[in-house]
Amino acid sequence: MNRKFDVVIVGGAATGSSLAYFLSASPSFQGSILVIEKDASYQKCATALSAASIRHQFSTPENIQLSQFGTDFLRRIGQALEVDGDQPDVGFQEKGYLFLATPGGEMIMRENNKLQRSLGADIELKSPSELQATWPWLNVSDLALGSYGVRGEGWLDAYGMMRAFRRKALSQGVTYLEDEVVALNKTRSTVTGVTLKSGETIECGTLVNAAGTAAARLSAQVGVVLPQESRKRCVFYFTCPEKLPDCPMVIDPSGAYFHPEGEGFIGGIQPPPEQDPECFDYDVQHTLFDEILWPVLAERVPAFEALRCEHAWAGHYDYNTFDQNVILGYHPDVENMVYANGFSGHGMQQSPAVGRGLAELIEFGQYRSLDLSRMGWERVLNNQPIVEQNIW
Ligand SMILES: Cc1cc2nc3c(=O)[nH]c(=O)nc-3n(C[C@H](O)[C@H](O)[C@H](O)COP(=O)(O)OP(=O)(O)OC[C@H]3O[C@@H](n4cnc5c(N)ncnc54)[C@H](O)[C@@H]3O)c2cc1C
């Protein structure tokens, strides 16, 4: 006889394991939960390969609030995810983002700041002279304004956070299975279960698509086109002979970013559109560093003329080609399938709030803590993109 679970989650990284944790932590939820993860080493998933940073500097209220809950959760993650007296430490470094704007970007930065502050985000605007006084190693000659996260932003060990979610979910009775979903079984508008690579078939009440960059393929099996592609993003680790005191996560107007990491820094930049096709390999684009990133970094921080790239890796964004924001919740054509896809570079920081939100949606049929309905399928089906100004 086939096994049956009330909720089957495909993908057990940050999103899937956060949801498994929040749902199994709900005292009123009595159902069974299965997480199916094809690679329990998690070596290639976006969560493990991410730059693992969290910010409140968005231009969409929901994106700000999703990350604000992420920060709250990270501050108390040790207690929340404690198992047998062992409290996880995910090394959350609350150090702030520094977005930089040229005169062309000043107005939008000021508008974003108003929204961010109205939602309680502790973000300060700084003039070029204030920027220079605070970070003397920065070249501010072309800048009109900076926007600095005083509290709440920073970076962490994303792999550690994901493992902590998973371990706590297991301790709360969630079942994890290492196998690959190769087919979704469906009758009319209902997913009845999944077929696994091992040949087993499992029946489900609710099916959750938390399959990261594989989500569009999974969705196609129920006839729903998910506007998502796998886009390669490279992260470079480099050292520099000169120290940069109090270095935050710096976001250059070009979109290049860097922050301190151990003895050095990590940084990256989005490739130009013509070099950014759908992509599944993990080869590092070294020319991106030599020809684009390094010149930009050295212009912004003259000390970086002397940097040395030590190593690099490539991962994949779950890139929403429609509007680069997460698509959350049910699709009207498939009554029991929940989506959490298309994060486009924000999924790690949004995973605590998305896990909590989807747990509420599945158990109660509605969001209770934070209304995430605007992030649902309706905007996609009605062709009304949510325009987030701070995508990079
Ligand atoms: C280089 C890089 C830098 C990033 N930087 C940041 C950042 O600074 N901040 C931030 O918030 N986000 C960042 N992101 C984005 C973030 O990492 C992702 O949005 C987030 O990790 C997505 O989590 P997920 O659990 O939804 O997907 P994933 O982490 O991709 O996990 C999906 C899981 O599903 C499994 N799976 C897939 N198909 C199947 C199947 N058929 N059967 C069973 N299992 C399956 C996979 O094995 C995988 O473990 C970055 C991403 C990259 C690549």
Ligand as a Chemical Component Dictionary entry (heavy atoms), coordinates in Angstrom:
data_LIG
# 
_chem_comp.id                   LIG 
_chem_comp.type                 NON-POLYMER 
_chem_comp.pdbx_formal_charge   0 
_chem_comp.three_letter_code    LIG 
# 
loop_
_chem_comp_atom.comp_id 
_chem_comp_atom.atom_id 
_chem_comp_atom.alt_atom_id 
_chem_comp_atom.type_symbol 
_chem_comp_atom.charge 
_chem_comp_atom.model_Cartn_x 
_chem_comp_atom.model_Cartn_y 
_chem_comp_atom.model_Cartn_z 
_chem_comp_atom.pdbx_ordinal 
LIG C1  C1  C 0 25.279 33.021 -5.482 1  
LIG C2  C2  C 0 23.979 33.266 -4.740 2  
LIG C3  C3  C 0 23.938 34.280 -3.814 3  
LIG C4  C4  C 0 22.744 34.486 -3.091 4  
LIG N1  N1  N 0 22.744 35.422 -2.108 5  
LIG C5  C5  C 0 21.636 35.574 -1.336 6  
LIG C6  C6  C 0 21.646 36.481 -0.252 7  
LIG O1  O1  O 0 22.641 37.127 0.020  8  
LIG N2  N2  N 0 20.508 36.590 0.487  9  
LIG C7  C7  C 0 19.389 35.860 0.205  10 
LIG O2  O2  O 0 18.386 36.005 0.903  11 
LIG N3  N3  N 0 19.356 34.991 -0.812 12 
LIG C8  C8  C 0 20.459 34.821 -1.590 13 
LIG N4  N4  N 0 20.436 33.953 -2.630 14 
LIG C9  C9  C 0 19.180 33.298 -2.997 15 
LIG C10 C10 C 0 18.860 32.177 -2.037 16 
LIG O3  O3  O 0 20.007 31.385 -1.838 17 
LIG C11 C11 C 0 17.712 31.332 -2.576 18 
LIG O4  O4  O 0 16.644 32.162 -2.988 19 
LIG C12 C12 C 0 17.190 30.395 -1.478 20 
LIG O5  O5  O 0 18.259 29.701 -0.896 21 
LIG C13 C13 C 0 16.170 29.454 -2.043 22 
LIG O6  O6  O 0 15.932 28.430 -1.087 23 
LIG P1  P1  P 0 15.040 27.212 -1.491 24 
LIG O7  O7  O 0 14.993 26.300 -0.329 25 
LIG O8  O8  O 0 13.739 27.734 -2.027 26 
LIG O9  O9  O 0 15.794 26.562 -2.744 27 
LIG P2  P2  P 0 17.159 25.728 -2.792 28 
LIG O10 O10 O 0 18.114 26.157 -1.768 29 
LIG O11 O11 O 0 17.627 25.759 -4.220 30 
LIG O12 O12 O 0 16.684 24.269 -2.463 31 
LIG C14 C14 C 0 15.834 23.519 -3.291 32 
LIG C15 C15 C 0 15.991 22.070 -2.887 33 
LIG O13 O13 O 0 15.073 21.281 -3.624 34 
LIG C16 C16 C 0 15.701 20.062 -3.932 35 
LIG N5  N5  N 0 14.986 19.494 -5.086 36 
LIG C17 C17 C 0 14.847 20.049 -6.296 37 
LIG N6  N6  N 0 14.112 19.271 -7.097 38 
LIG C18 C18 C 0 13.774 18.183 -6.369 39 
LIG C19 C19 C 0 13.035 17.018 -6.662 40 
LIG N7  N7  N 0 12.461 16.830 -7.864 41 
LIG N8  N8  N 0 12.889 16.078 -5.691 42 
LIG C20 C20 C 0 13.456 16.285 -4.458 43 
LIG N9  N9  N 0 14.181 17.366 -4.149 44 
LIG C21 C21 C 0 14.330 18.312 -5.077 45 
LIG C22 C22 C 0 17.137 20.437 -4.223 46 
LIG O14 O14 O 0 18.024 19.343 -4.076 47 
LIG C23 C23 C 0 17.387 21.536 -3.195 48 
LIG O15 O15 O 0 17.993 21.048 -2.016 49 
LIG C24 C24 C 0 21.601 33.704 -3.357 50 
LIG C25 C25 C 0 21.670 32.676 -4.309 51 
LIG C26 C26 C 0 22.853 32.451 -4.995 52 
LIG C27 C27 C 0 22.913 31.320 -5.978 53 
# 
loop_
_chem_comp_bond.comp_id 
_chem_comp_bond.atom_id_1 
_chem_comp_bond.atom_id_2 
_chem_comp_bond.value_order 
_chem_comp_bond.pdbx_ordinal 
LIG C1  C2  SING 1  
LIG C2  C3  SING 2  
LIG C2  C26 DOUB 3  
LIG C3  C4  DOUB 4  
LIG C4  N1  SING 5  
LIG C4  C24 SING 6  
LIG N1  C5  DOUB 7  
LIG C5  C6  SING 8  
LIG C5  C8  SING 9  
LIG C6  O1  DOUB 10 
LIG C6  N2  SING 11 
LIG N2  C7  SING 12 
LIG C7  O2  DOUB 13 
LIG C7  N3  SING 14 
LIG N3  C8  DOUB 15 
LIG C8  N4  SING 16 
LIG N4  C9  SING 17 
LIG N4  C24 SING 18 
LIG C9  C10 SING 19 
LIG C10 O3  SING 20 
LIG C10 C11 SING 21 
LIG C11 O4  SING 22 
LIG C11 C12 SING 23 
LIG C12 O5  SING 24 
LIG C12 C13 SING 25 
LIG C13 O6  SING 26 
LIG O6  P1  SING 27 
LIG P1  O7  DOUB 28 
LIG P1  O8  SING 29 
LIG P1  O9  SING 30 
LIG O9  P2  SING 31 
LIG P2  O10 DOUB 32 
LIG P2  O11 SING 33 
LIG P2  O12 SING 34 
LIG O12 C14 SING 35 
LIG C14 C15 SING 36 
LIG C15 O13 SING 37 
LIG C15 C23 SING 38 
LIG O13 C16 SING 39 
LIG C16 N5  SING 40 
LIG C16 C22 SING 41 
LIG N5  C17 SING 42 
LIG N5  C21 SING 43 
LIG C17 N6  DOUB 44 
LIG N6  C18 SING 45 
LIG C18 C19 SING 46 
LIG C18 C21 DOUB 47 
LIG C19 N7  SING 48 
LIG C19 N8  DOUB 49 
LIG N8  C20 SING 50 
LIG C20 N9  DOUB 51 
LIG N9  C21 SING 52 
LIG C22 O14 SING 53 
LIG C22 C23 SING 54 
LIG C23 O15 SING 55 
LIG C24 C25 DOUB 56 
LIG C25 C26 SING 57 
LIG C26 C27 SING 58 
# 
